[in-house]
Amino acid sequence: MEVRFYGVRGSIAVSGAQSARIGGNTSCLEVVSQGHRLILDAGTGIRALGEAMMREGGPQRATLFFSHLHWDHVQGFPFFTPGYVPTTELTLYGPGPDGARALESALARQMEPPQFPVPLSTMRSRMSFGAALNGRTVEVGPFRVTPFEVPHPQGCLGYRVEADGHSFVYATDVEQSVATLAPEVARMMEGADALCLDAQYTPEEYAGVRGMPRKGWGHSTMVDAAQVASVVNARRLLLFHHDPAHNDDMVERMAEEARLHFAASEPAREGSRILLGAACG
């Protein structure tokens, strides 16, 4: 199982020298194993993922799981080139019991005038929509994907992905600490070989020490993320959903502080990849 990071930024994409090392695209990850591909969220990072898929050539197939439908997690989809190719087959899971209809509606509405020049119907790939339900595992080739609810305004799903005898947990847009960690969430994170967890704020920002407090905004601090990783016995922590106001040096300093609480902490970086499973050594 290989995980590739195409977008690691939160809230809005950024560019420039100050974000070149960490990356400025919003949330998008690719997970591949045994010829099968999962895509987690469709922020602006999915554009580069689509370009990589086009370079592979031949018919493409992918299964997309969306954590939630806030704009920074869907806004890249209109620029996903394989979606316009008739030989591409896409299965898209939206969060919640009404996830199929809600996801299709969200993707269609952002491509309506005046926001976008062409409608969703111009994407000629074979698309099917489904609902990702809390606790109900979806099997895709070698993958077992289990959605679980995490605390975020208007709701959000994390995903535990298992394949090749290993596990990867994706939990963006979650306001989580050890004190508020629900048993059902802890079970989904327990023992993850790699835990990708929201860490948008510093503790000072969260508390509003020098500005507006962020409590209730639906995001965690890097210290809380590290402490959660320790409690759930994760092997590795990828700090995720970096604040657009934080430059690379700030993100690196946050990771240094996180390592005081969980040694195997590091910032998720656009363009990086991690290998998990027996087939990868």
Steps between C-alpha positions, in 0.01 A plus 500: 500500500641833394365839612580809296428856611373737230346767726573564869383858557181596680224752429642661184788433264813713524806547281842655511846438640367498856300180435723325244639232734174395664264573211205728442224283350194402701416149613554206265668164560545194282525147640601219263547125537496206259385713208210664689478872577321693775478879505427675830340842446512718190660826603722687258762227528288268286597695187860377518379150586286505187799602292701210643218260414485630144873437457442136591283461189222250440159481670501627858299386801486658846282505810464839670407543866408849622546596865241778469382750243654826613643686203870430559427126473305508172628806311762315296258254343413717194872492410535120530579416137423123516143597588453630145623178334226251399716196581549612863289326764445687828314390812442792736389470863350799678474511879183396680171325420421759231860501382443395140246771421674767709838437336368505145307818579804672653723413204233614255422829676862614508512456121190710432522854356638741601747289701617278212466501120392137447261277698572169670330325208798586278707254702443192285657241728278226636411628847301321767419651839467328835463582869783451749335397826643517849649163594400323178805358321532532123719246320690619193739242357755432776372794709265500796386859552309578820347847545461645850347825621726771641404834662485786247234764417236343269667161552799320357623144447840354567606186316695196613657333197635146536693299242810282479478431874544867589281800578483867411261743669392828341334741743499855369276781629461359847505694827648234723695471821569215739237644734230494230608180323191281463555123545365425152743747342790362704417149375518614139840663559641227723832358386506680166828458316455859382252751640430812292338740744382860494751730673410843367562716806751564774364481856535879525297556183235255617466682833504845340806621690584762235182518296167333441463161674454203267314273740194357328640556149544128446879466499766370738835622624820316420546425872154344526567299181827369642343407832215320323752309286677387816181389673377295202842338453554623147838422351533823302321836498458723193392849610244618244274786385766767548366850557534724191644771726789274607816504290730199468720604792195530725375156399844352568511663845157360580623153406800543730269579789273208410801267525533593867170316550529230231844438356383364163328825398564676170318747276316355204675632189357541153674258263615261771406135523502230764516125447314255723454128484692180440520557125689826564752359747 
